[in-house]
Amino acid sequence: MTVEAVPTTQLSQVIAQATAPSFLLGAVSGFVAVLIGRMNGVLDRIRTINAIAEEDAARQRLKGDLPRLIRRAQLLNRAIYLAVGSALATTLLVILGFVSALLQVQHEPGAAVMFIVALSLMAVSLFTLGREVRIALTEYDHYN
């Protein structure tokens, strides 16, 4: 079995079509960085509150905020997984394009499905971030 050379026109077309998913991949990676930053802030706050001594009556009331912070961490964790899923789907989309060009098979239907999956995962991740933002600021955040 021999592999025929991929026509340069087909290869250049695949490279051109990979541009949009590549930009999406860059955007998703930036979004994941933002999510991880928010997650680190929430986890630091949880650790700080857990370190409050039982004798510190002035700050003991802050421990009542732990359930809200844990819920935020859960939402951020879910948003991170969804965004990473979007990045994986986008990466597979680019790979699919190049493999199909190499094998000289039509890839448009599969590419459309992968792009829909990637964007859907990203949309759900953004929605989940919105849910986290909605519960982010309360009166507890105004005290140390």
C-alpha positions in Angstrom: 0.0 0.0 0.0 1.5 3.3 -1.0 0.5 6.7 0.2 0.0 9.2 -2.6 1.2 12.7 -2.2 -1.4 15.1 -0.8 -2.1 17.8 -3.4 -0.8 21.1 -2.2 -4.2 22.8 -2.9 -5.9 20.4 -0.5 -3.2 20.9 2.1 -3.4 24.7 1.8 -7.1 24.4 2.1 -6.8 22.4 5.3 -4.3 24.9 6.7 -6.7 27.8 5.9 -9.6 25.9 7.6 -7.4 25.2 10.7 -7.1 29.0 11.3 -10.4 29.5 13.0 -10.1 26.4 15.3 -6.6 27.6 16.2 -7.9 31.0 17.3 -10.6 29.2 19.3 -7.9 27.1 20.9 -6.0 30.2 21.9 -9.2 31.8 23.4 -10.0 28.7 25.3 -6.5 28.5 26.8 -6.8 32.1 28.0 -10.2 31.4 29.4 -8.9 28.3 31.3 -6.1 30.5 32.8 -8.8 32.9 34.1 -10.8 30.1 35.5 -7.7 28.6 37.3 -6.9 32.1 38.7 -10.4 32.3 40.1 -10.2 28.8 41.5 -6.9 29.6 43.2 -8.5 32.6 44.8 -11.5 30.6 46.1 -9.2 27.8 47.4 -7.0 30.4 49.2 -10.0 31.9 50.8 -11.2 28.4 52.0 -7.7 27.7 53.5 -7.7 31.1 55.2 -11.1 30.5 56.7 -10.2 27.0 57.8 -7.1 28.4 59.6 -9.2 30.6 61.8 -8.7 29.6 65.4 -11.7 28.6 67.5 -10.7 31.3 70.0 -10.9 34.1 67.4 -14.5 35.1 68.1 -14.3 38.2 65.9 -13.7 36.2 62.8 -15.4 32.9 63.7 -18.6 34.0 61.8 -16.6 33.9 58.5 -16.7 30.1 58.7 -20.4 30.4 57.8 -19.2 31.3 54.3 -17.5 27.9 53.7 -20.5 26.3 51.9 -20.8 29.1 49.5 -17.0 29.0 48.8 -17.2 25.2 48.3 -20.1 25.7 45.8 -18.0 28.3 43.9 -15.1 25.9 43.8 -17.3 23.1 42.4 -18.7 25.4 39.7 -15.3 26.6 38.7 -14.0 23.0 38.6 -16.9 22.1 36.3 -16.2 25.1 34.1 -12.5 24.2 33.8 -13.4 20.6 32.8 -15.9 21.9 30.2 -13.3 24.4 28.8 -10.7 21.7 28.6 -13.2 19.5 26.8 -13.7 22.3 24.3 -10.0 22.6 23.8 -9.7 18.8 23.2 -12.5 18.8 20.7 -10.9 21.8 18.9 -7.6 20.0 18.9 -9.2 16.8 17.5 -10.9 19.0 14.9 -7.5 20.3 13.6 -6.1 16.7 13.7 -9.1 15.4 11.8 -8.6 18.0 9.1 -5.0 17.1 8.5 -5.5 13.3 8.7 -8.4 13.5 6.2 -6.2 15.6 3.9 -3.5 12.9 4.2 -6.0 10.2 3.5 -7.7 12.3 0.9 -11.2 11.9 2.3 -13.9 14.4 2.8 -13.8 15.8 6.3 -16.4 18.6 6.3 -19.3 16.7 8.0 -17.0 15.4 10.8 -15.4 18.9 11.2 -18.8 20.5 11.5 -19.8 18.1 14.3 -16.5 18.6 16.1 -16.8 22.4 15.9 -20.3 22.3 17.2 -19.2 20.1 20.1 -16.3 22.4 20.9 -18.4 25.5 20.8 -21.2 23.9 22.9 -18.7 22.8 25.6 -17.3 26.4 25.6 -20.8 27.8 25.9 -21.7 25.6 28.8 -18.4 26.5 30.5 -19.2 30.2 30.1 -22.7 29.6 31.5 -21.1 27.8 34.5 -18.7 30.7 35.1 -21.7 33.0 35.0 -23.4 30.9 37.8 -20.2 31.2 39.8 -19.9 34.9 39.3 -23.5 35.3 40.5 -22.7 33.9 43.9 -19.2 35.3 44.1 -19.8 38.5 46.1 -21.5 38.5 49.4 -21.0 40.4 52.7 -18.4 37.8 53.8 -16.0 39.1 51.1 -15.8 42.5 52.8 -14.0 41.2 55.9 -10.6 39.6 56.4 
